[in-house]
Amino acid sequence: MAQATRTRTRTRPKSGAPFMSTQPVRAGGVAVRGSTALTPAAAAVPVGGASSSSLLGLGADVSGQLETLAPTFGDILSSVGIGVANSQAALDHGVIDTVNALSNTKITVITEVVEQLDDDGLPDVAQTQLVSQDLSVLNFVTPTVHEWKHVSLSMDMNVGAMDDETGVTYSVKEHSSGVGSVGLFFGFVGLGYMSSSDSFRSMQQSSHREAQWANGTVQLDAILAPRRTTKFPVPASVQIGPQMFVSQGSVAEQKTNNVVTSRTIDALINVRKASGAANPQKPLELDAAGLLPSFASGGGFNGSTTNADGQCKVTLKRTLTPGFTAPVKRTCTVRLGQLSKRFDVMI
């Protein structure tokens, strides 16, 4: 009768390989039940015994990217600076060319109007003179000069890198053996046998991932505005005609019951022709600035019309009210046609 001996095998991994367990085997063969299980610590160990810093990606280096990108800002700054300088020079040359073109373009314009007034102070069209001159258009058309008021440049850089390496390796060796016999005649005649089997499994797996990236933005802020320039002078206007002169007398006070109730002042208006001769029989207009005017008549005077000597006399009166007796300054204006003369009185 045949006898069978059961054996239990236990596999041991090689040095450095993860622990692996199997189920019991039968004599005459190997039967492995279930699946091989690896502990988490073993699964995380990379091929070649890499350190934990590689697993965490601490081996990634971005210094090369920074060395490559850092000079980029300097190049951009230099390009922008040179571009601003070149564009400003081009703008200035353009203005110079425009000024030369306007300066070489001539037009005839009236620079002065010499207007003569007759003895009545009115314009004498026959005596009016127009002074013209050939001037360049530059006197009337001023080109706009532009300049860079503000230029600023900023750059934002972002670099990064990732290094990840994982791996696993293991080997399994299994051995099983069995001994059996078949006997006849109570064991005096028998047949015996032995069985033995070996199996070996090995696996290696590794992966390496590496990534690098870099990006950046450049911001430019610039303001181009007109440059402040001066204007050309305005042509002067000259008038030639009669002249008026005003001479004032002293201030006189009028009293009632020893109380000052009013003040008066005499003004002598003398009108002359352009030649300097007396300008008689010319009506005058007076703006007395709130004072009461009174033109003299008789004694050679003819009211508001100049006498034979080109003169007229006016008395200016200010009525005083209690509490407002202090002297004040008034500005009066006498007119003859378009000719006017202003004078101040303190009354």
C-alpha positions as CSV (number, residue, x, y, z in Angstrom):
1,M,0.0,0.0,0.0
2,A,1.4,3.3,-1.0
3,Q,2.3,5.9,1.6
4,A,2.5,9.7,1.0
5,T,4.4,12.2,3.0
6,R,3.2,15.8,3.1
7,T,5.7,18.6,3.1
8,R,5.3,22.4,3.7
9,T,7.6,24.7,1.9
10,R,8.3,28.4,2.7
11,T,10.0,30.6,0.2
12,R,12.6,33.2,1.2
13,P,13.4,36.2,-1.1
14,K,16.9,37.1,-2.0
15,S,18.6,39.8,0.0
16,G,16.8,43.1,-0.7
17,A,13.7,41.5,-2.3
18,P,10.3,41.9,-0.7
19,F,8.9,39.2,1.5
20,M,6.6,36.7,-0.3
21,S,4.5,33.9,1.2
22,T,2.8,30.9,-0.4
23,Q,0.1,28.4,0.6
24,P,0.9,24.7,1.5
25,V,1.9,22.3,-1.4
26,R,1.2,18.7,-2.0
27,A,3.7,15.9,-2.4
28,G,4.6,15.3,-5.9
29,G,4.0,18.9,-7.1
30,V,3.6,22.5,-6.1
31,A,0.3,24.2,-5.8
32,V,0.3,27.9,-5.0
33,R,-3.0,29.3,-4.0
34,G,-3.9,33.0,-3.9
35,S,-1.8,35.8,-5.1
36,T,1.6,37.1,-4.1
37,A,1.4,40.1,-1.7
38,L,4.0,42.9,-1.4
39,T,4.2,45.1,1.7
40,P,3.8,48.8,1.1
41,A,7.3,49.5,2.2
42,A,8.7,47.1,-0.4
43,A,6.6,48.5,-3.2
44,A,8.0,52.0,-2.6
45,V,11.7,51.0,-2.9
46,P,13.1,52.0,-6.3
47,V,15.5,49.9,-8.3
48,G,19.1,50.3,-7.1
49,G,18.2,51.4,-3.6
50,A,17.4,55.0,-4.5
51,S,17.0,57.4,-1.5
52,S,13.8,59.0,-0.4
53,S,14.8,62.4,-1.7
54,S,14.5,61.0,-5.3
55,L,11.0,59.8,-4.5
56,L,10.0,63.2,-3.3
57,G,11.4,64.9,-6.4
58,L,14.0,66.8,-4.4
59,G,16.6,66.0,-7.0
60,A,14.9,68.4,-9.5
61,D,17.0,71.4,-10.3
62,V,15.7,74.7,-11.9
63,S,19.0,76.7,-11.6
64,G,19.7,76.0,-15.3
65,Q,16.3,77.5,-16.3
66,L,16.8,80.5,-14.1
67,E,20.3,81.1,-15.7
68,T,18.7,80.9,-19.1
69,L,15.7,83.1,-18.4
70,A,17.3,85.8,-16.2
71,P,19.3,87.4,-19.0
72,T,16.1,87.6,-21.0
73,F,14.8,90.5,-18.9
74,G,18.0,92.4,-19.5
75,D,17.7,91.8,-23.2
76,I,14.1,93.0,-23.3
77,L,15.0,96.1,-21.1
78,S,17.8,97.0,-23.4
79,S,15.7,96.5,-26.5
80,V,12.9,98.7,-25.1
81,G,15.4,101.4,-24.0
82,I,17.1,101.6,-27.4
83,G,13.6,101.5,-29.1
84,V,12.4,104.5,-27.0
85,A,15.6,106.5,-27.7
86,N,15.4,105.7,-31.5
87,S,11.7,106.6,-31.7
88,Q,12.3,109.9,-29.8
89,A,15.1,110.8,-32.1
90,A,12.8,110.0,-35.1
91,L,10.1,112.2,-33.7
92,D,12.5,115.1,-33.2
93,H,13.9,114.7,-36.7
94,G,10.3,114.6,-38.0
95,V,9.5,117.9,-36.3
96,I,12.7,119.5,-37.7
97,D,11.7,118.5,-41.2
98,T,8.2,119.8,-40.7
99,V,9.5,123.1,-39.4
100,N,11.8,123.5,-42.3
101,A,9.0,122.8,-44.8
102,L,6.7,125.3,-43.1
103,S,9.5,127.9,-42.8
104,N,10.2,127.7,-46.6
105,T,6.5,128.2,-47.4
106,K,5.8,132.0,-47.6
107,I,2.5,133.8,-47.6
108,T,1.6,137.5,-47.6
109,V,0.0,138.7,-44.4
110,I,-0.9,142.0,-42.9
111,T,1.3,142.6,-39.9
112,E,0.2,146.1,-38.9
113,V,-2.8,148.4,-39.4
114,V,-2.0,152.1,-39.2
115,E,-5.4,153.7,-38.6
116,Q,-5.7,157.5,-38.7
117,L,-8.5,159.2,-37.0
118,D,-9.9,162.5,-38.2
119,D,-10.5,165.5,-36.0
120,D,-13.8,164.0,-34.8
121,G,-12.0,160.9,-33.6
122,L,-13.4,158.7,-36.3
123,P,-11.4,156.5,-38.7
124,D,-10.3,158.2,-41.9
125,V,-10.5,155.4,-44.4
126,A,-8.4,157.3,-47.0
127,Q,-5.6,157.6,-44.5
128,T,-5.6,154.1,-43.2
129,Q,-2.5,152.1,-44.1
130,L,-2.1,148.3,-44.2
131,V,1.5,147.1,-43.7
132,S,2.0,143.7,-45.3
133,Q,4.9,141.3,-45.2
134,D,5.8,138.0,-46.6
135,L,6.0,135.6,-43.7
136,S,6.5,131.8,-43.4
137,V,3.6,129.6,-42.5
138,L,5.5,128.7,-39.4
139,N,4.4,131.9,-37.8
140,F,0.8,130.7,-37.9
141,V,1.0,126.9,-37.9
142,T,2.9,125.4,-35.0
143,P,3.7,121.7,-35.4
144,T,3.0,119.5,-32.4
145,V,6.2,118.1,-30.7
146,H,5.7,114.8,-28.9
147,E,7.9,113.2,-26.3
148,W,7.9,110.0,-24.1
149,K,6.6,111.2,-20.7
150,H,6.8,107.8,-18.9
151,V,8.2,104.4,-19.8
152,S,8.2,101.4,-17.4
153,L,8.9,97.8,-17.9
154,S,8.2,94.8,-15.6
155,M,8.7,91.0,-16.0
156,D,7.2,88.1,-14.1
157,M,9.0,84.7,-14.5
158,N,7.9,81.3,-13.3
159,V,10.1,78.2,-13.5
160,G,9.5,74.7,-12.2
161,A,10.8,71.1,-12.4
162,M,9.7,67.6,-11.3
163,D,11.7,64.5,-10.9
164,D,10.1,61.2,-10.0
165,E,11.6,57.7,-10.0
166,T,9.9,54.5,-8.8
167,G,10.8,50.8,-9.1
168,V,10.4,47.3,-7.7
169,T,12.4,44.1,-8.0
170,Y,12.0,40.7,-6.4
171,S,12.9,37.0,-7.0
172,V,11.2,33.8,-5.6
173,K,12.6,30.3,-5.4
174,E,10.4,27.3,-4.5
175,H,11.4,23.7,-3.7
176,S,9.2,20.7,-2.9
177,S,10.1,16.9,-2.4
178,G,8.2,13.7,-1.5
179,V,9.0,10.1,-0.6
180,G,6.6,7.1,-1.1
181,S,6.5,3.2,-1.3
182,V,4.3,0.3,-2.5
183,G,4.6,-3.1,-0.6
184,L,3.6,-6.7,-1.5
185,F,3.4,-9.6,0.9
186,F,3.4,-7.5,4.0
187,G,6.4,-5.5,3.0
188,F,8.8,-8.2,2.1
189,V,8.7,-7.2,-1.5
190,G,8.2,-3.5,-2.2
191,L,8.8,-0.7,-4.6
192,G,9.8,2.8,-3.4
193,Y,10.0,6.2,-5.2
194,M,11.1,9.8,-4.5
195,S,9.9,13.1,-6.1
196,S,11.5,16.6,-6.1
197,S,10.6,19.9,-8.0
198,D,12.2,23.4,-8.1
199,S,10.8,26.7,-9.4
200,F,12.3,30.2,-9.7
201,R,10.6,33.5,-10.5
202,S,12.2,36.9,-10.9
203,M,10.8,40.3,-11.8
204,Q,12.2,43.8,-12.1
205,Q,10.3,47.0,-12.9
206,S,11.2,50.7,-12.8
207,S,9.9,54.0,-14.0
208,H,11.5,57.5,-14.2
209,R,9.5,60.7,-14.9
210,E,11.0,64.2,-15.3
211,A,9.3,67.4,-16.2
212,Q,10.5,71.0,-16.5
213,W,8.6,74.2,-17.4
214,A,9.1,77.9,-17.6
215,N,6.8,80.8,-18.5
216,G,6.8,84.6,-18.0
217,T,5.0,87.8,-18.9
218,V,6.4,91.2,-19.8
219,Q,4.4,94.4,-19.1
220,L,5.2,97.7,-20.8
221,D,3.6,101.0,-19.7
222,A,4.4,104.0,-21.8
223,I,2.9,107.5,-22.3
224,L,3.5,109.6,-25.4
225,A,2.2,113.1,-25.0
226,P,2.8,116.6,-26.6
227,R,5.8,118.6,-25.5
228,R,5.1,122.0,-24.0
229,T,6.2,124.7,-26.5
230,T,5.9,128.5,-26.8
231,K,3.7,130.5,-29.1
232,F,4.6,133.1,-31.7
233,P,4.1,136.7,-30.7
234,V,0.9,138.5,-31.8
235,P,1.4,141.4,-34.2
236,A,1.1,144.9,-32.6
237,S,-1.6,147.3,-33.6
238,V,-0.7,151.1,-33.8
239,Q,-3.2,154.0,-33.9
240,I,-2.3,157.5,-35.0
241,G,-4.9,160.2,-34.3
242,P,-6.0,162.9,-31.9
243,Q,-4.8,163.0,-28.3
244,M,-6.5,163.9,-25.1
245,F,-5.0,165.1,-21.8
246,V,-6.8,165.5,-18.5
247,S,-5.6,167.8,-15.7
248,Q,-7.3,167.8,-12.3
249,G,-7.8,170.5,-9.7
250,S,-8.0,170.3,-6.0
251,V,-10.9,168.7,-4.1
252,A,-13.4,171.1,-2.5
253,E,-15.8,170.2,0.3
254,Q,-19.3,171.5,0.8
255,K,-20.8,171.7,4.3
256,T,-24.2,172.1,5.8
257,N,-24.4,173.1,9.5
258,N,-20.6,172.4,9.7
259,V,-21.2,168.8,8.3
260,V,-19.5,167.8,5.0
261,T,-22.3,166.8,2.7
262,S,-20.4,166.6,-0.7
263,R,-17.1,166.9,-2.4
264,T,-16.3,168.3,-5.9
265,I,-13.3,168.3,-8.2
266,D,-12.7,170.1,-11.5
267,A,-11.1,168.4,-14.5
268,L,-9.9,170.2,-17.6
269,I,-10.0,168.1,-20.8
270,N,-7.6,169.2,-23.5
271,V,-8.1,167.7,-27.0
272,R,-5.4,167.9,-29.7
273,K,-5.2,166.9,-33.3
274,A,-2.6,164.4,-34.5
275,S,-0.4,167.4,-35.5
276,G,-0.6,168.8,-32.0
277,A,-2.9,171.7,-32.9
278,A,-6.0,172.5,-30.9
279,N,-9.1,170.4,-31.9
280,P,-12.1,172.7,-31.5
281,Q,-15.9,172.0,-31.7
282,K,-15.6,168.3,-30.9
283,P,-18.3,166.7,-28.8
284,L,-17.1,164.5,-25.9
285,E,-18.7,161.7,-24.0
286,L,-17.9,161.2,-20.3
287,D,-18.4,158.1,-18.1
288,A,-18.3,159.6,-14.6
289,A,-18.3,156.3,-12.7
290,G,-21.2,157.2,-10.4
291,L,-20.2,160.8,-9.9
292,L,-22.4,163.8,-10.9
293,P,-20.7,165.6,-13.9
294,S,-21.4,169.2,-14.7
295,F,-19.7,170.8,-17.8
296,A,-18.9,174.5,-17.7
297,S,-20.5,176.9,-20.1
298,G,-19.5,180.5,-20.6
299,G,-16.2,182.0,-20.0
300,G,-14.9,180.5,-23.2
301,F,-16.2,177.0,-22.4
302,N,-19.0,175.3,-24.5
303,G,-20.4,172.5,-22.3
304,S,-19.3,169.0,-23.4
305,T,-18.0,170.4,-26.7
306,T,-14.5,171.6,-27.0
307,N,-14.0,175.4,-27.3
308,A,-11.7,177.2,-29.7
309,D,-8.7,176.0,-27.7
310,G,-9.9,172.4,-27.9
311,Q,-10.8,172.4,-24.2
312,C,-13.7,171.7,-22.0
313,K,-14.2,171.8,-18.2
314,V,-16.2,169.4,-16.1
315,T,-16.9,169.4,-12.4
316,L,-17.4,166.0,-10.7
317,K,-19.5,165.9,-7.5
318,R,-19.9,163.1,-4.9
319,T,-22.8,163.4,-2.5
320,L,-21.8,162.0,1.0
321,T,-24.1,160.0,3.3
322,P,-23.6,159.5,7.0
323,G,-21.1,156.7,7.6
324,F,-19.7,156.8,4.1
325,T,-17.6,160.0,4.1
326,A,-14.1,158.5,3.5
327,P,-12.4,159.5,0.2
328,V,-12.7,156.9,-2.6
329,K,-11.1,156.4,-5.9
330,R,-13.2,156.5,-9.0
331,T,-12.1,155.8,-12.6
332,C,-13.7,158.0,-15.2
333,T,-13.4,157.7,-19.0
334,V,-13.8,160.5,-21.7
335,R,-14.3,159.5,-25.3
336,L,-14.0,161.1,-28.7
337,G,-15.2,158.7,-31.4
338,Q,-12.9,155.6,-31.1
339,L,-10.4,157.5,-29.0
340,S,-10.7,157.1,-25.2
341,K,-8.9,158.4,-22.2
342,R,-9.1,157.1,-18.6
343,F,-8.3,159.0,-15.5
344,D,-8.6,158.4,-11.8
345,V,-10.0,160.9,-9.2
346,M,-9.8,160.7,-5.5
347,I,-12.9,162.3,-4.0
